[in-house]
Amino acid sequence: MAMKPNYNQQRAERDRLKRARKEEKAREQEDARARRRAEQDAPATSEPAATEEPQA
């Protein structure tokens, strides 16, 4: 015989998974935002050191 469905438990599990996905997505977006900011700040603060000496 099949088990009687426990709708409250199933809904709580779906909500938990949904919340975990949203938190992961928000974390990834924050990381991407931080990387973009770091890339924008890096060229302004450091100049490329072009110190090539000619070969004799």
Buried (B, 14 or more C-beta within 10 A) or exposed (E): EEEEEEEEEEEEEEEEEEEEEEEEEEEEEEEEEEEEEEEEEEEEEEEEEEEEEEEE
